[in-house]
């Protein structure tokens, strides 16, 4: 696969993820957030299960053995995924798709910040202007007043702590056995089962609601969780890290565009500036460390 083909696949993945925010919001008209998340991630697990099984067979053929510790680590990653996905899904009920996309992206500068606080990894200096830009962008996204952020916005911001922890944990575990698809399938199953368990305990679940919400659930599960993730895993092996950072981050722009096209959302000039500042900040914190490594190489 050429670098251009890989980049196109990652752009498609970002497009799917960005437009999924619309599906997530529309899905709330028919089912609850726990139900939507549970069914969505179990569908995603089904999509990649054949690929995960093939990966398992390849590992066995190479003499790589998976143990209880691997399952525990992958399940822990699934717990973090569950927290991020559920808080995001709860939040998207009472905020705009545009805000949800930009605010979710705040997890990017949080990753090196948490890495510094929890693991004592000295962050690149770009973290600090990126963090300041993210706070300023959030302020502008709220219309120039943090108190004006909706309850949904606050739920989305809370979810970024789980997303950032998820990225850190995956970074520690993913390379240990070289089984990204098995890891993904396990975390999707954990997230789906836990979310459906919460749904059964707290939400009314009806066949009519599931049928009415089926198109959005399929989009969020089959395309966003199953197809887009697989595209990323395949494409990122054949692309440059800087390309991946830019292309995958474009998810937030696709979310804003989808919100405008499908839901008629409109950002005020100050909110547009805030979203642009957040996008610039997440690019800054990802690309500058790569540039230093590129020059050193």
For each residue, the residues with C-beta under 8 A, 3 or more apart:
1: 5 6 234 235 238
2: 5 6 238
3: 6 7 238 239 240 243
4: 7 8
5: 1 2 8 9 235 238
6: 1 2 3 9 10 234 235 236 237 238 239 243
7: 3 4 10 11 235 239 243 247
8: 4 5 11 12
9: 5 6 12 13 231 232 234 235
10: 6 7 13 14 231 232 235 236 239 243 244 247 248
11: 7 8 14 15 247 250
12: 8 9 15 16 228 231
13: 9 10 16 17 228 229 231 232 235 248
14: 10 11 17 18 247 248 249 250 251 254
15: 11 12 18 19 251 254
16: 12 13 19 20 223 224 227 228 231
17: 13 14 20 224 228 251 254 255
18: 14 15 21 101 250 251 252 253 254 255 256 257 258
19: 15 16 22 23 219 254 255 258 262
20: 16 17 23 24 219 220 223 224
21: 18 24 25 92 97 100 101 255 258 259
22: 19 25 26 97 255 258 259 262 263
23: 19 20 26 27 215 216 219 220 224
24: 20 21 27 28 36 88 89 92 100 216 220
25: 21 22 28 92 93 97 100 263
26: 22 23 29 216
27: 23 24 30 31 36 213 216 217 220
28: 24 25 31 32 33 36 89 92 93
29: 26 212 213
30: 27 209 210 212 213 216
31: 27 28 35 36 39 203 205 209 210 213 217
32: 28 35 36 199 202 203 204 205
33: 28 36 37 86 89 90 93
34: 37 38 86 89 195 196 198 199 202 203
35: 31 32 38 39 195 196 199 203 205 209 210
36: 24 27 28 31 32 33 39 40 89 213 216 217 220
37: 33 34 40 41 82 85 86 89 191 192 195
38: 34 35 41 42 191 192 193 194 195 196 197 198 199
39: 31 35 36 42 43 192 196 210 217 221
40: 36 37 43 44 192 217 220 221 224 225
41: 37 38 44 45 81 85 188 189 191 192 195 221 225
42: 38 39 45 46 188 189 192 193 196 221
43: 39 40 46 47 217 218 221 222 225 226
44: 40 41 47 48 188 192 221 222 224 225 226 229
45: 41 42 48 49 185 188 189 192 225 226
46: 42 43 49 226
47: 43 44 221 222 225 226 227 230
48: 44 45 51 52 181 184 185 188 226 229 230
49: 45 46 52 53 185
50: 53 54
51: 48 54 55 181 230
52: 48 49 55 56 181 182 184 185
53: 49 50 56 57
54: 50 51 57 58
55: 51 52 58 59 179 180 181 182
56: 52 53 59 60 66 179 182
57: 53 54 60 61
58: 54 55 61 62
59: 55 56 62 64 66 177 178 179 182
60: 56 57 63 64 65
61: 57 58
62: 58 59
63: 60
64: 59 60 177 178 179
65: 60
66: 56 59 70 71 177 179 182
67: 70 71
68: 71 72
69: 72 73
70: 66 67 73 74 176 177 179
71: 66 67 68 74 75 186
72: 68 69 75 76
73: 69 70 76 77 169 173 176
74: 70 71 77 78 173 182 183 186 187 190
75: 71 72 78 79 186 187 190
76: 72 73 79 80 169
77: 73 74 80 81 166 169 170 173 183 186 187
78: 74 75 81 82 186 187 188 189 190 191 194
79: 75 76 82 83 190 194
80: 76 77 83 84 162 163 165 166 169
81: 41 77 78 84 85 162 166 187 188 190 191
82: 37 78 79 85 86 190 191 194 195
83: 79 80 86 87 159 162
84: 80 81 87 88 107 159 160 162 163 166
85: 37 41 81 82 88 89 159 191 195
86: 33 34 37 82 83 89 90 159 195 198
87: 83 84 90 91 155 156 158 159 162
88: 24 84 85 91 92 100 104 155 156 159
89: 24 28 33 34 36 37 85 86 92 93
90: 33 86 87 93 152 155
91: 87 88 94 95 100 151 152 153 154 155 156 158 159
92: 21 24 25 28 88 89 95 97 100 152 156
93: 25 28 33 89 90 152
94: 91 150 151 152 155
95: 91 92 99 100 103 150 152 153 155 156
96: 99 100 259 263 265
97: 21 22 25 92 100 101 255 256 258 259 263 265
98: 101 102 255 256 259 260 265 267 271 275
99: 95 96 102 103 141 150 152 153 156
100: 21 24 25 88 91 92 95 96 97 103 104 152 156 255
101: 18 21 97 98 104 105 251 252 253 254 255 256 259
102: 98 99 105 106 137 141 252 255 256 274 275 278 279
103: 95 99 100 106 138 141 153 156 157 160 278
104: 88 100 101 107 156 159 160 163 252
105: 101 102 108 249 251 252 278 279 282
106: 102 103 109 110 134 138 157 160 278 282
107: 84 104 110 111 159 160 161 163 164 167
108: 105 111 130 249 281 282 285 286
109: 106 112 113 127 130 131 134 281 282 285
110: 106 107 113 114 160 161 163 164
111: 107 108 114 115 164 167 168
112: 109 115 116 121 123 124 127 285
113: 109 110 116 117 123 127 131 164
114: 110 111 117 118 164 165 168
115: 111 112 118 119 121 123 168
116: 112 113 119 120 121 122 123 127
117: 113 114
118: 114 115 168
119: 115 116 168
120: 116
121: 112 115 116
122: 116
123: 112 113 115 116 127
124: 112 127 285 288 289 292
125: 128
126: 129 130 284 285 288 289
127: 109 112 113 116 123 124 130 131 285
128: 125 131 132
129: 126 132 133 281 284
130: 108 109 126 127 133 134 281 282 284 285
131: 109 113 127 128 134 135 281 285
132: 128 129 135 136
133: 129 130 136 137 277 278 280 281 284
134: 106 109 130 131 137 138 277 278 281 282
135: 131 132 138 139
136: 132 133 139 140 274 277
137: 102 133 134 140 141 273 274 275 276 277 278 281
138: 103 106 134 135 141 142 146 149 157 274 278
139: 135 136 142 144 145 146 274
140: 136 137 143 144 270 271 273 274 277
141: 99 102 103 137 138 149 153 271 274 275 278
142: 138 139 145 146 147 148 149 153 274
143: 140 148 268 270 271
144: 139 140 148 270
145: 139 142 148
146: 138 139 142 149
147: 142
148: 142 143 144 145
149: 138 141 142 146 153 154 157
150: 94 95 99 153 154
151: 91 94 154 155
152: 90 91 92 93 94 95 99 100 155 156
153: 91 95 99 103 141 142 149 150 156 157
154: 91 149 150 151 157 158
155: 87 88 90 91 94 95 151 152 158 159
156: 87 88 91 92 95 99 100 103 104 152 153 159 160
157: 103 106 138 149 153 154 160
158: 87 91 154 155 161 162
159: 83 84 85 86 87 88 91 104 107 155 156 162 163
160: 84 103 104 106 107 110 156 157 163 164
161: 107 110 158 164 165
162: 80 81 83 84 87 158 159 165 166
163: 80 84 104 107 110 159 160 166 167
164: 107 110 111 113 114 160 161 167 168
165: 80 114 161 162 168 169
166: 77 80 81 84 162 163 169 170
167: 107 111 163 164 170 171
168: 111 114 115 118 119 164 165 171 172
169: 73 76 77 80 165 166 172 173
170: 77 166 167 173 174 183
171: 167 168 174
172: 168 169
173: 73 74 77 169 170 176 183
174: 170 171 180 183
175: 178
176: 70 73 173
177: 59 64 66 70 182
178: 59 64 175
179: 55 56 59 64 66 70 182 183
180: 55 174 183 184 233
181: 48 51 52 55 184 185 230 233
182: 52 55 56 59 66 74 177 179 185 186
183: 74 77 170 173 174 179 180 186 187
184: 48 52 180 181 187 188 229 233
185: 45 48 49 52 181 182 188 189
186: 71 74 75 77 78 182 183 189 190
187: 74 75 77 78 81 183 184 190 191
188: 41 42 44 45 48 78 81 184 185 191 192 225
189: 41 42 45 78 185 186 192 193
190: 74 75 78 79 81 82 186 187 193 194
191: 37 38 41 78 81 82 85 187 188 194 195
192: 37 38 39 40 41 42 44 45 188 189 195 196
193: 38 42 189 190 196 197
194: 38 78 79 82 190 191 197 198
195: 34 35 37 38 41 82 85 86 191 192 198 199
196: 34 35 38 39 42 192 193 199 200
197: 38 193 194 200 201
198: 34 38 86 194 195 201 202 203
199: 32 34 35 38 195 196 202 203 205
200: 196 197 203 205
201: 197 198
202: 32 34 198 199
203: 31 32 34 35 198 199 200
204: 32 209
205: 31 32 35 199 200 209 210
206: 209 210
207: 210 211
208: 211 212
209: 30 31 35 204 205 206 212 213
210: 30 31 35 39 205 206 207 213 214 217
211: 207 208 214
212: 29 30 208 209
213: 27 29 30 31 36 209 210 216 217
214: 210 211 217 218
215: 23 218 219
216: 23 24 26 27 30 36 213 219 220
217: 27 31 36 39 40 43 210 213 214 220 221
218: 43 214 215 221 222 223
219: 19 20 23 215 216 222 223 224
220: 20 23 24 27 36 40 216 217 223 224 225
221: 39 40 41 42 43 44 47 217 218 224 225 226
222: 43 44 47 218 219 225 226 227
223: 16 20 218 219 220 226 227 228
224: 16 17 20 23 40 44 219 220 221 227 228 229
225: 40 41 43 44 45 47 188 220 221 222 228 229
226: 43 44 45 46 47 48 221 222 223 229 230
227: 16 47 222 223 224 230 231
228: 12 13 16 17 223 224 225 231 232
229: 13 44 48 184 224 225 226 232 233
230: 47 48 51 181 226 227 233 234
231: 9 10 12 13 16 227 228 234 235
232: 9 10 13 228 229 235 236 248
233: 180 181 184 229 230 236 237
234: 1 6 9 230 231 237 238
235: 1 5 6 7 9 10 13 231 232 238 239 244
236: 6 10 232 233 239 244
237: 6 233 234
238: 1 2 3 5 6 234 235
239: 3 6 7 10 235 236 243 244 247
240: 3 243 244
241: 244 245 290
242: 245 246 287 290 291 294
243: 3 6 7 10 239 240 246 247
244: 10 235 236 239 240 241 247 248
245: 241 242 248 249 283 286 287 290
246: 242 243 249 250 283 287
247: 7 10 11 14 239 243 244 250
248: 10 13 14 232 244 245 251
249: 14 105 108 245 246 252 279 282 283 286
250: 11 14 18 246 247 253 254
251: 14 15 17 18 101 105 248 254 255
252: 18 101 102 104 105 249 255 256 275 278 279 282
253: 18 101 250 256 257 279
254: 14 15 17 18 19 101 250 251 257 258
255: 17 18 19 21 22 97 98 100 101 102 251 252 258 259
256: 18 97 98 101 102 252 253 259 260 265 267 275
257: 18 253 254 260 261
258: 18 19 21 22 97 254 255 261 262 263
259: 21 22 96 97 98 101 255 256 262 263 265
260: 98 256 257 263 264 265 266 267
261: 257 258
262: 19 22 258 259
263: 22 25 96 97 258 259 260
264: 260
265: 96 97 98 256 259 260
266: 260
267: 98 256 260 271 272 275
268: 143 271 272
269: 272 273
270: 140 143 144 273 274
271: 98 140 141 143 267 268 274 275
272: 267 268 269 275 276
273: 137 140 269 270 276 277
274: 102 136 137 138 139 140 141 142 270 271 277 278
275: 98 102 137 141 252 256 267 271 272 278 279
276: 137 272 273 279 280
277: 133 134 136 137 140 273 274 280 281
278: 102 103 105 106 133 134 137 138 141 252 274 275 281 282
279: 102 105 249 252 253 275 276 282 283
280: 133 276 277 283 284
281: 108 109 129 130 131 133 134 137 277 278 284 285
282: 105 106 108 109 130 134 249 252 278 279 285 286
283: 245 246 249 279 280 286 287
284: 126 129 130 133 280 281 287 288
285: 108 109 112 124 126 127 130 131 281 282 288 289
286: 108 245 249 282 283 289 290
287: 242 245 246 283 284 290 291
288: 124 126 284 285 291 292
289: 124 126 285 286 292 293
290: 241 242 245 286 287 293 294
291: 242 287 288 294 295
292: 124 288 289 295 296
293: 289 290 296 297
294: 242 290 291 297
295: 291 292
296: 292 293
297: 293 294
